[in-house]
């Protein structure tokens, strides 16, 4: 995207943590921003703070909307309110999520699994379903989907979380291949540990049975916000925050490659090519 200045952005999970940091970085780049969050009062508080910090300028710069991302009707209402106030949405950030349950999959309650997947995967799709047709029709814009480093590598006791994050990564890769020819960029954010209140925002019945991270653990969310703005400008497919995880991701890729090397050839005919995320 050539310029963010003057664009309108819609950020879910925008009242705190990574979502709020992304919103602040977008505002600093000149965008108008919707803070959409299931915690409506918190979104209102942050919207008032950001408005006070930045003023109204060329018109309303920040709008708060209460939104449960699993509610498709709520998305329809949110789109109408947002675009009535700020004009067509050019940037969609599907960031909302809840923390992991660290029980083994065998012991995990089905409701916990379903809830996490519903918020992260279905919630992301709902945002795409709501805003992507308009972006495609206008031939411009950008979508950022927040996954996790758990979407690039698997770890025991992160079963539902990993399932959802791998889903968001795959969804984003498909979406990039589909929307790229129409001038719409797609990035997937895969952060490591960031200082947020993700655990506190997770309902008690779905919360990991461990102590929360100690104060100071994780990187500053502002770093993530700035990385996301750069990815939007440069149309980068992947955004990672912790380079030290590269050996683990590379080892997984090597294991997959070795499996292909050992695979028998089933047909002399080459498979039908599919659209790649970024064709060479």
Order of alpha helices (4+ residues) and beta strands (2+ residues): beta-alpha-beta-alpha-beta-alpha-beta-alpha-alpha-beta-alpha-beta-alpha-beta-alpha
